[in-house]
Amino acid sequence: MKIWEKGIAVDQKIERFTVGKDRELDLYLAHFDVLASKAQANMLAKVGLLTEAENQQLQQGLSELAAAIEAGDFTIEEEFEDVHSKIEYYLTNKFGDAGKKIHTARSRNDQVLTSIQLFLKDYTERAAAKTMELVQVLLQKAQAHQADLMPGYTHFQAAMPSSFGLWFSAYAEHLLLDLALFEAAHTVADQNPLGSGAGFGSSFPVDRVQTTNELGFGALAVSSVGAQMLRGKTEKTVAFALAGMAATLAKMAYDLVLYNSQDLAFVELPAAFTTGSSIMPHKKNPDVFELIRARCNALQALPNTIILTISNLPSGYHRDFQILKELLFEPMTQFMDILDIVLFALPQLKIKPNLLAQDKYDGVFSVENINQLIQTGTPFREAYQQVGRAVNEGNYVPHKQFQTTHLGSVHNLGLEEIAAKVARMQSESRVLGKKK
C-alpha cells in the first residue's frame, strides 16, 4: 500500500531505489507518527470531518499501534512503502471508512514533516538531559581533584601549572556552551507544521492551534510554505548541534589518550576499560577514547554533508530530503552511545597525584619565578630576562610555592559560578524542560 496509490503500477526497480532505507529508518518515526495521527483525528472530529464514533475507533487503533511500537513488535513489511502507509493500512483494515478518512486535510508532506519535527525535538531533549548529566560528572570530578596539579601545555610543550580541577571544569563549561546549540536546534524543531498540507494549506477548516497544543509544540509554523521549508532546516540545525558537541568530546578524548600514555601517565584507566596487543603483552590501549575521538570527528562532517545534499533546492518539497534520514538518524544514535560510554568511563578514571614533583616539570614554574622578582620591584621585562638566563645557564631553581587568587585559576576554580550557569540554564532552557 502507498498513500499516493492511484492504481498505476510503478516499475519495481524504480520503487526499490526510491524507497531506499525508508522502512528501516521510519521505525525511528513510528511513535511520533502515531502521536501526530491521534492529534489529526481529534482535530478532524472537532471540525466535523469525522464522527465521534469514528474518532474513538481511530484513537483505539492508534493506541494499539503505540503499544506495539513500545513493545518492539511493530514492523514495516515490504508491501508498505513507509511507516505512514503501514499505519493507515492498519487503521483501514480494522475500521474501514474511518481508517480511510484519517488522511483528510493532510498531505504526506506535512505528515512526514510533523513526525520528524516531533522526533528531532524529543531527541534534542534526551541528548541535552544526558549532556547535563555529563556536566555534573565533570564538575564532581573537578571538585574532587582541584588540588591535584598537572602541567598545562601549549604547543604540546609543558607550559605552566594547571590542575585536574581546572581541566575537568573547562570541559563542563564548554559543554554548557554546546548545549546552547541544542537549544537552538530544539527551537527549530519545536514548530508545528501539521495542517500545512503539501505546502499550501487546505480548504478544509482545520484547527492548527488545536494540534499544536495537543502535540506539545511550543509554536505553530504559521505560513504553509514556510512550514515546508522546515524540512532540511531542522535536520541541518540538529547536525550543527551534534557537530559542536562532538568537537568538544573529541578534544577531551584526545587529551585522555595522551594523558593515559606511559610518557605522560597523568591518568589511568581500569584494565577492564583497555584492550591489549596481539604480540606486546604490556600494552593497555585506550581504545574507548580513540573510538570516541574518531566517531566525534566523523560527526563534525555532518553539517557539511547535509548542506551539500540540499543547498541548491528551491522552496517546496523535493525527494532529496528523504536522504537526510540516511545521513542523520544513525549518527544521532551513535552520539547517544558516545555520551553513554563517556558517562560510564569518566567516573572510573584514576588521577595520578604529585605529577609536578617530577624534575622534568620544573620549567612550568618559571613564570612564578618571574612573578616573585616582580613583587620585589623588578620590572617585568628585566625579570623575564633574568629567569630566561637562569634556565639557559642551568642555575634555575623553580619557585614551586605559588597561589593564584583570580576567578577561574588553579586555586580558585570558580565551581560555584559554573554551577550557577548550570542552574540558570536548567531554569531557563526549553530543551532541558523535559528530562527523559
C-alpha positions as CSV (number, residue, x, y, z in Angstrom):
1,M,0.0,0.0,0.0
2,K,1.1,3.5,-0.8
3,I,-0.5,6.7,0.4
4,W,-0.3,8.1,-3.2
5,E,-1.5,4.8,-4.8
6,K,-3.8,5.6,-7.9
7,G,-3.8,2.1,-9.4
8,I,-0.8,2.8,-11.7
9,A,2.0,0.3,-11.3
10,V,5.5,1.5,-10.6
11,D,8.5,-0.3,-12.0
12,Q,9.9,-2.5,-9.2
13,K,13.5,-1.3,-9.8
14,I,12.4,2.3,-9.5
15,E,10.4,1.5,-6.4
16,R,13.3,-0.1,-4.7
17,F,15.5,2.8,-5.5
18,T,13.0,5.5,-4.4
19,V,12.0,3.7,-1.2
20,G,15.6,3.2,-0.2
21,K,16.1,2.6,3.5
22,D,12.8,4.2,4.5
23,R,11.2,1.1,6.0
24,E,14.2,0.7,8.3
25,L,14.7,4.3,9.2
26,D,11.0,5.0,9.6
27,L,11.0,2.9,12.7
28,Y,12.5,5.9,14.4
29,L,9.4,7.9,13.4
30,A,6.7,5.4,14.1
31,H,5.9,6.5,17.7
32,F,5.7,10.1,16.6
33,D,3.6,9.4,13.5
34,V,1.1,7.8,15.9
35,L,1.1,10.8,18.1
36,A,0.5,13.2,15.2
37,S,-2.2,10.9,13.8
38,K,-4.0,11.0,17.1
39,A,-4.0,14.8,17.1
40,Q,-5.1,14.8,13.5
41,A,-8.1,12.6,14.2
42,N,-9.1,14.6,17.3
43,M,-8.9,17.8,15.2
44,L,-10.9,16.3,12.3
45,A,-13.6,15.2,14.8
46,K,-13.7,18.7,16.3
47,V,-14.3,20.4,12.9
48,G,-16.9,17.8,11.8
49,L,-14.9,15.8,9.3
50,L,-15.0,12.7,11.5
51,T,-17.9,11.5,13.7
52,E,-17.1,11.0,17.3
53,A,-17.5,7.2,16.9
54,E,-15.0,7.2,14.0
55,N,-12.6,9.2,16.1
56,Q,-12.9,6.8,19.0
57,Q,-12.1,3.9,16.6
58,L,-9.1,5.7,15.3
59,Q,-7.8,6.6,18.8
60,Q,-8.2,2.9,19.8
61,G,-6.3,1.7,16.8
62,L,-3.6,4.2,17.2
63,S,-3.2,3.3,20.9
64,E,-2.8,-0.3,19.8
65,L,-0.1,0.7,17.4
66,A,1.6,2.7,20.1
67,A,1.7,-0.3,22.4
68,A,3.2,-2.5,19.6
69,I,5.8,0.1,18.9
70,E,6.7,0.4,22.6
71,A,7.0,-3.4,22.9
72,G,9.2,-3.6,19.8
73,D,6.6,-5.7,17.9
74,F,5.9,-3.1,15.2
75,T,7.3,-3.9,11.7
76,I,7.0,-2.4,8.3
77,E,6.7,-5.2,5.7
78,E,7.9,-4.9,2.1
79,E,4.4,-4.4,0.8
80,F,4.4,-1.0,2.5
81,E,6.3,2.0,1.3
82,D,6.9,3.6,4.7
83,V,5.6,3.8,8.2
84,H,2.8,6.2,7.2
85,S,1.3,3.8,4.7
86,K,1.6,0.9,7.2
87,I,-0.3,2.8,9.9
88,E,-3.0,3.9,7.6
89,Y,-3.4,0.4,6.3
90,Y,-3.8,-0.9,9.8
91,L,-6.5,1.6,10.6
92,T,-8.3,1.0,7.3
93,N,-8.1,-2.8,7.6
94,K,-9.5,-2.7,11.1
95,F,-12.1,0.1,10.9
96,G,-12.9,0.5,7.2
97,D,-14.0,4.0,6.2
98,A,-12.8,5.6,9.5
99,G,-9.3,4.5,8.6
100,K,-9.6,5.8,5.1
101,K,-10.6,9.2,6.5
102,I,-7.5,9.8,8.7
103,H,-5.6,11.4,5.8
104,T,-8.3,14.0,5.2
105,A,-6.8,17.6,5.0
106,R,-3.3,16.1,5.4
107,S,-0.6,15.6,2.8
108,R,2.2,13.1,3.2
109,N,4.4,16.2,3.2
110,D,3.1,17.6,6.5
111,Q,2.6,14.1,7.9
112,V,6.2,13.2,7.5
113,L,7.5,16.6,8.5
114,T,5.4,16.6,11.7
115,S,6.8,13.2,12.7
116,I,10.3,14.4,12.0
117,Q,9.8,17.6,14.0
118,L,8.5,15.6,16.9
119,F,11.3,13.1,16.7
120,L,14.1,15.7,16.5
121,K,12.5,17.8,19.3
122,D,12.4,14.7,21.5
123,Y,16.0,13.8,20.6
124,T,17.3,17.2,21.5
125,E,15.6,17.0,24.9
126,R,17.1,13.5,25.6
127,A,20.5,14.4,24.3
128,A,20.5,17.6,26.3
129,A,19.5,15.8,29.5
130,K,22.3,13.3,29.1
131,T,24.8,16.0,28.4
132,M,23.8,17.8,31.6
133,E,24.5,14.5,33.4
134,L,28.0,14.6,32.0
135,V,28.4,18.3,33.0
136,Q,27.5,17.3,36.6
137,V,30.0,14.4,36.5
138,L,32.7,16.7,35.3
139,L,32.0,19.2,38.0
140,Q,32.1,16.5,40.6
141,K,35.5,15.3,39.3
142,A,36.7,19.0,39.3
143,Q,35.7,19.3,42.9
144,A,37.4,16.1,43.9
145,H,40.6,16.9,42.1
146,Q,41.0,20.6,42.4
147,A,44.2,20.2,44.5
148,D,45.8,17.7,42.1
149,L,48.2,19.7,40.0
150,M,49.2,18.8,36.5
151,P,51.3,20.6,33.8
152,G,49.4,22.7,31.4
153,Y,50.5,22.6,27.8
154,T,50.8,24.9,24.8
155,H,52.3,23.8,21.5
156,F,52.5,20.4,23.3
157,Q,55.2,21.8,25.5
158,A,54.9,21.8,29.3
159,A,54.0,25.5,29.9
160,M,52.5,26.4,33.4
161,P,51.0,24.7,36.4
162,S,47.4,23.6,35.9
163,S,45.2,21.2,37.8
164,F,42.8,18.4,37.0
165,G,40.1,20.6,38.7
166,L,40.8,23.2,36.1
167,W,40.7,20.7,33.2
168,F,37.5,18.9,34.3
169,S,35.7,22.3,34.9
170,A,36.8,23.6,31.5
171,Y,35.0,20.8,29.7
172,A,32.0,21.2,31.9
173,E,31.7,24.8,31.0
174,H,32.2,24.2,27.3
175,L,29.5,21.5,27.2
176,L,27.2,24.2,28.6
177,L,28.1,26.3,25.5
178,D,27.4,23.3,23.3
179,L,24.0,23.0,24.9
180,A,23.2,26.4,23.6
181,L,23.4,24.8,20.1
182,F,21.0,22.1,21.2
183,E,18.7,24.9,22.5
184,A,18.7,26.4,19.0
185,A,18.0,23.1,17.4
186,H,15.1,22.5,19.8
187,T,13.6,25.9,18.9
188,V,13.6,25.0,15.2
189,A,12.2,21.5,15.9
190,D,9.5,23.0,18.2
191,Q,7.5,24.4,15.3
192,N,4.3,22.6,14.3
193,P,3.9,22.1,10.5
194,L,0.7,20.0,10.7
195,G,-2.1,21.4,8.6
196,S,0.2,23.0,6.1
197,G,-0.6,20.1,3.7
198,A,1.6,19.9,0.6
199,G,2.8,23.4,1.5
200,F,-0.2,25.4,0.5
201,G,-2.8,24.7,3.3
202,S,-6.2,23.3,2.8
203,S,-9.8,24.4,2.0
204,F,-11.0,22.4,5.0
205,P,-11.4,24.4,8.2
206,V,-8.6,22.6,10.1
207,D,-7.7,23.9,13.5
208,R,-3.9,24.1,13.6
209,V,-3.8,25.7,17.0
210,Q,-5.5,22.6,18.5
211,T,-2.9,20.2,17.0
212,T,-0.1,22.5,18.1
213,N,-1.3,22.4,21.7
214,E,-2.2,18.7,21.7
215,L,1.3,17.7,20.4
216,G,3.1,20.0,22.8
217,F,4.7,22.2,20.2
218,G,6.0,25.5,21.5
219,A,4.9,27.3,18.4
220,L,2.9,27.0,15.2
221,A,4.8,27.2,11.9
222,V,2.2,29.7,10.5
223,S,3.0,30.0,6.8
224,S,2.2,26.8,5.0
225,V,5.1,27.5,2.6
226,G,7.4,28.3,5.5
227,A,6.3,25.2,7.3
228,Q,7.5,23.0,4.4
229,M,10.8,24.9,4.5
230,L,11.5,23.4,7.9
231,R,12.4,20.2,6.1
232,G,16.2,20.3,5.8
233,K,16.5,23.3,8.1
234,T,15.7,21.3,11.2
235,E,18.0,18.4,10.3
236,K,20.8,20.9,9.5
237,T,20.4,22.7,12.8
238,V,20.5,19.4,14.7
239,A,23.6,18.4,12.7
240,F,25.3,21.6,13.8
241,A,24.4,21.0,17.4
242,L,25.8,17.4,17.2
243,A,29.0,18.7,15.5
244,G,29.6,21.3,18.1
245,M,29.3,18.9,21.0
246,A,31.2,16.3,19.1
247,A,34.1,18.7,18.7
248,T,34.3,19.2,22.5
249,L,34.1,15.5,23.2
250,A,36.8,14.7,20.6
251,K,39.2,17.2,22.2
252,M,38.5,15.7,25.6
253,A,39.0,12.2,24.3
254,Y,42.3,13.2,22.6
255,D,43.5,14.7,25.9
256,L,42.8,11.5,27.7
257,V,44.6,9.4,25.1
258,L,47.7,11.5,25.6
259,Y,47.3,11.6,29.4
260,N,47.0,7.8,29.5
261,S,50.3,7.3,27.7
262,Q,53.3,6.0,29.5
263,D,55.3,9.2,28.7
264,L,52.8,11.4,30.4
265,A,51.0,9.0,32.7
266,F,48.6,11.6,34.1
267,V,45.6,9.3,34.3
268,E,45.0,5.6,34.4
269,L,42.0,3.7,33.0
270,P,40.9,0.5,34.8
271,A,42.3,-2.6,33.0
272,A,38.8,-3.6,32.0
273,F,38.5,-0.4,30.0
274,T,41.5,-1.1,27.8
275,T,42.5,-3.6,25.2
276,G,45.7,-5.4,24.6
277,S,48.1,-6.1,21.7
278,S,48.4,-9.4,19.9
279,I,52.2,-9.5,20.3
280,M,53.0,-6.9,23.0
281,P,51.8,-8.2,26.4
282,H,52.5,-5.0,28.2
283,K,50.0,-2.9,26.2
284,K,46.9,-1.4,27.6
285,N,45.4,0.6,24.8
286,P,42.8,3.4,25.5
287,D,40.7,2.2,22.5
288,V,37.5,3.6,24.1
289,F,38.7,7.2,23.9
290,E,40.3,6.6,20.4
291,L,37.0,5.5,19.1
292,I,35.2,8.3,20.7
293,R,37.6,10.7,19.0
294,A,37.1,9.1,15.6
295,R,33.3,8.9,15.9
296,C,33.2,12.5,17.1
297,N,35.4,13.6,14.2
298,A,33.0,11.9,11.8
299,L,30.1,13.7,13.4
300,Q,31.7,17.0,12.7
301,A,31.3,16.4,9.0
302,L,27.5,16.1,9.2
303,P,26.5,19.7,8.7
304,N,28.6,19.9,5.5
305,T,27.2,16.7,4.2
306,I,23.6,17.9,4.7
307,I,24.4,21.3,3.3
308,L,25.8,19.8,0.1
309,T,22.7,17.5,-0.2
310,I,20.1,20.3,-0.1
311,S,21.9,23.5,-0.7
312,N,20.6,24.2,-4.2
313,L,16.9,23.4,-3.6
314,P,14.1,26.0,-4.0
315,S,11.1,26.2,-1.6
316,G,8.6,23.4,-1.5
317,Y,9.1,19.6,-1.0
318,H,11.7,17.7,-3.0
319,R,12.5,14.0,-2.7
320,D,16.1,14.9,-2.0
321,F,15.0,15.5,1.6
322,Q,14.4,11.7,2.0
323,I,18.2,11.2,2.0
324,L,18.6,13.3,5.2
325,K,17.2,10.4,7.2
326,E,20.0,8.2,6.0
327,L,22.6,10.9,6.8
328,L,21.3,11.9,10.2
329,F,19.4,9.2,12.1
330,E,22.2,6.6,12.6
331,P,24.8,9.3,13.7
332,M,22.2,10.6,16.2
333,T,22.1,7.1,17.7
334,Q,25.9,6.9,17.7
335,F,26.1,10.2,19.5
336,M,23.9,9.0,22.3
337,D,26.1,5.9,22.6
338,I,29.1,8.2,22.9
339,L,27.5,10.1,25.7
340,D,26.7,6.8,27.5
341,I,30.2,5.5,27.3
342,V,31.8,8.8,28.4
343,L,29.4,8.8,31.4
344,F,30.4,5.2,32.2
345,A,34.2,5.7,31.8
346,L,34.9,9.2,33.4
347,P,33.8,8.4,36.9
348,Q,36.3,5.5,37.0
349,L,39.2,7.5,35.6
350,K,42.1,7.4,38.1
351,I,44.2,10.5,38.6
352,K,47.9,10.3,39.3
353,P,49.0,12.5,42.2
354,N,52.1,14.7,42.7
355,L,52.8,15.0,39.0
356,L,54.6,18.3,39.3
357,A,57.1,16.9,41.9
358,Q,58.9,15.4,38.9
359,D,62.1,17.3,37.9
360,K,61.1,17.3,34.3
361,Y,58.3,19.7,35.1
362,D,60.5,22.2,36.9
363,G,60.2,24.5,33.9
364,V,56.5,25.1,34.4
365,F,57.2,27.2,37.4
366,S,59.4,29.8,35.5
367,V,56.5,32.3,35.4
368,E,56.3,32.1,39.1
369,N,60.0,32.9,39.4
370,I,59.3,36.0,37.2
371,N,56.3,37.0,39.4
372,Q,58.4,36.6,42.5
373,L,61.0,39.1,41.1
374,I,58.3,41.5,40.1
375,Q,56.9,41.5,43.6
376,T,60.4,42.7,44.8
377,G,60.2,45.6,42.4
378,T,62.0,44.2,39.3
379,P,60.3,45.3,36.1
380,F,58.7,42.5,34.1
381,R,61.0,42.7,31.1
382,E,64.1,42.5,33.3
383,A,62.6,39.7,35.4
384,Y,61.8,37.7,32.3
385,Q,65.4,38.1,31.0
386,Q,66.9,37.1,34.4
387,V,64.8,33.9,34.6
388,G,65.5,33.1,31.0
389,R,69.2,33.4,31.6
390,A,69.0,31.2,34.6
391,V,67.1,28.5,32.6
392,N,69.7,28.6,29.8
393,E,72.7,28.6,32.1
394,G,71.4,25.7,34.2
395,N,71.1,27.5,37.6
396,Y,67.3,28.0,37.5
397,V,65.6,26.9,40.8
398,P,61.9,26.7,40.5
399,H,59.7,28.6,42.8
400,K,57.0,26.0,43.5
401,Q,55.2,27.7,46.3
402,F,52.6,29.8,44.5
403,Q,49.0,30.8,45.0
404,T,46.5,32.0,42.4
405,T,43.6,34.1,43.5
406,H,41.7,35.3,40.4
407,L,38.5,33.6,39.4
408,G,39.0,30.7,37.1
409,S,42.6,29.9,38.1
410,V,44.3,26.9,39.6
411,H,43.5,27.7,43.2
412,N,40.1,29.4,42.5
413,L,38.3,27.3,40.0
414,G,35.0,29.2,40.2
415,L,33.0,26.0,40.5
416,E,30.2,27.9,42.3
417,E,30.0,30.3,39.3
418,I,29.9,27.4,36.8
419,A,27.2,25.7,39.0
420,A,25.2,28.9,38.8
421,K,25.5,28.8,35.0
422,V,24.1,25.2,35.2
423,A,21.2,26.3,37.4
424,R,20.4,29.2,35.2
425,M,20.4,27.0,32.1
426,Q,18.2,24.4,33.8
427,S,15.7,27.1,34.8
428,E,15.6,29.0,31.5
429,S,16.1,26.3,28.9
430,R,13.3,24.8,26.9
431,V,15.4,21.9,25.7
432,L,16.1,20.9,29.3
433,G,12.4,21.3,30.2
434,K,11.7,17.6,29.9
435,K,14.2,15.0,31.1
436,K,13.7,11.5,29.8
